Amino acid sequence: MALTGTFDRTLDDKQRLAIPRQLKDGFQGGDSEDLYLAPGNEGCLSLYSVQGFEAFAAKVASVSTGRVEVRNFHRLFYGQSERVQLDKQSRVRIPERLISLAGLRHDVVIIGVGDHAEIWDKERWDSFLAMSGPQFDQITAEALDLSSSGG
C-alpha cells in the first residue's frame, strides 16, 4: 500500500509525534508497533515500517562499499537511524539528535512518500513547496525520464 497524504502535526513537550491513522495503517505489515526513523534528504526525517527499512537496507547492501561515498552514506544513514515504537496513542518519540538534524520545531508536517513517510519542519516544508511546487511538470518529466522519450 502506497503511503500518501499531507498531515499537519505538532511535537508535544516530550518530543512525541502522533502518526496519522492513514499512515499507521499503511505501515502495518506485521504485529510490530515498531518503526524506523532515519535521516532524509533536503532536511527531513524518513519514517519506515520495519519491513520497509529492511527492504531499503537490502537495496543499499547491493551497492559496493568500495567507494568512499557509499561508506560515508552508510555511516551517516545507519549511524543516525533509530528504531522507535508506537505508543498506545500512535505516537513516536523522536530523539533529540534527530530533531536537531531535521531542524524540527513545534509545528511539523508528515507526508506519505510511497514506501515511507517524511517528517518536515512546517516552515521548511512550506518553503520547499513554494520553490518546487510550480516546477511539478518539469520535475515529473525529469524524475520519470519523460523528456528523453518524447512523452
C-alpha positions in Angstrom: 0.0 0.0 0.0 1.5 3.3 -1.1 1.7 5.9 1.7 0.1 9.2 0.6 -1.2 12.4 2.0 -0.1 15.5 4.0 -0.7 15.8 7.7 -0.1 18.8 9.9 1.0 17.8 13.4 2.7 19.2 16.4 5.5 17.9 18.6 4.5 17.8 22.2 6.8 18.8 25.1 8.1 15.2 25.3 9.1 15.2 21.7 6.3 12.8 20.7 4.6 13.0 17.4 1.2 11.4 16.6 1.2 9.3 13.5 -2.0 9.7 11.4 -4.2 6.6 11.2 -3.9 6.5 7.3 -0.1 6.2 7.6 -0.2 3.9 10.6 -2.5 1.6 8.7 -0.2 1.8 5.7 2.8 0.8 7.8 1.1 -2.3 9.1 2.6 -5.5 7.7 3.1 -7.5 10.8 2.3 -7.4 14.5 5.1 -4.9 15.3 4.4 -1.5 16.6 8.0 -0.5 15.7 9.0 1.9 13.0 12.4 3.3 11.9 13.4 7.0 11.9 16.2 7.8 9.6 17.9 10.9 8.1 16.1 12.0 4.9 17.0 14.3 2.1 16.5 18.1 2.0 16.5 18.3 5.8 13.6 16.0 6.7 13.4 12.7 8.6 12.3 9.5 6.9 9.9 7.1 8.7 9.8 3.5 7.6 8.0 0.4 8.7 10.3 -2.4 9.8 9.7 -4.2 6.5 10.3 -1.0 4.5 13.5 -0.3 6.3 14.7 -3.8 5.7 13.8 -3.6 2.0 15.7 -0.3 1.7 18.7 -1.8 3.6 18.7 -4.8 1.1 18.9 -2.3 -1.8 21.7 -0.4 -0.1 23.6 -3.6 0.6 23.8 -4.4 -3.1 25.9 -1.3 -3.7 29.7 -1.8 -3.3 31.3 -0.3 -0.3 34.5 0.2 -2.3 33.6 3.9 -2.9 34.0 6.4 -0.1 30.6 8.0 -0.9 28.9 4.7 -0.2 30.8 4.1 3.0 30.0 7.7 4.1 26.3 7.2 3.3 26.3 4.0 5.4 27.9 5.9 8.3 25.6 8.9 8.1 22.4 6.9 7.4 22.7 3.9 9.7 24.6 5.8 12.4 21.7 8.2 12.8 18.8 5.8 12.2 16.8 4.6 15.2 14.1 2.0 15.8 11.2 3.6 17.7 8.0 2.2 19.0 4.4 3.5 18.6 2.7 4.0 22.0 -1.0 3.4 22.6 -1.9 6.8 21.2 0.0 6.0 17.9 2.8 8.4 18.9 6.5 8.0 18.4 9.2 9.8 20.5 11.7 11.5 18.3 15.2 11.5 19.7 16.7 15.0 20.3 19.6 14.4 17.9 17.1 13.6 15.1 15.0 16.7 16.0 18.2 18.8 15.7 19.2 17.1 12.5 15.9 17.9 10.8 15.5 21.3 12.5 12.1 20.3 13.8 10.3 22.8 16.0 6.7 22.7 17.3 4.8 22.6 14.0 5.7 19.7 11.6 4.2 18.1 8.5 4.2 14.4 7.8 3.9 13.4 4.2 3.4 10.0 2.6 6.0 9.2 0.0 5.1 5.9 -1.4 7.2 3.4 0.6 7.9 5.6 3.6 6.8 8.9 5.2 8.8 12.1 5.7 8.7 14.4 8.7 9.4 18.0 7.9 9.5 21.2 10.0 6.4 23.1 8.8 8.3 26.2 7.7 10.9 24.1 5.8 8.1 22.2 4.1 6.2 25.4 3.1 9.4 26.8 1.6 10.1 23.5 -0.3 6.5 23.6 -1.7 6.8 27.3 -2.7 10.1 26.6 -4.6 9.3 23.2 -6.1 5.6 23.1 -6.5 5.5 25.4 -9.5 8.1 23.2 -11.2 6.0 20.0 -10.8 5.7 19.3 -14.6 9.4 19.7 -15.1 10.2 17.6 -12.0 7.8 14.9 -13.2 9.4 14.8 -16.7 13.0 14.5 -15.2 12.1 12.0 -12.5 10.2 9.8 -14.9 12.7 10.4 -17.7 9.8 11.6 -20.0 11.9 14.3 -21.7 14.1 11.9 -23.5 11.2 9.6 -24.6 9.2 12.4 -26.1 6.4 11.8 -23.7 
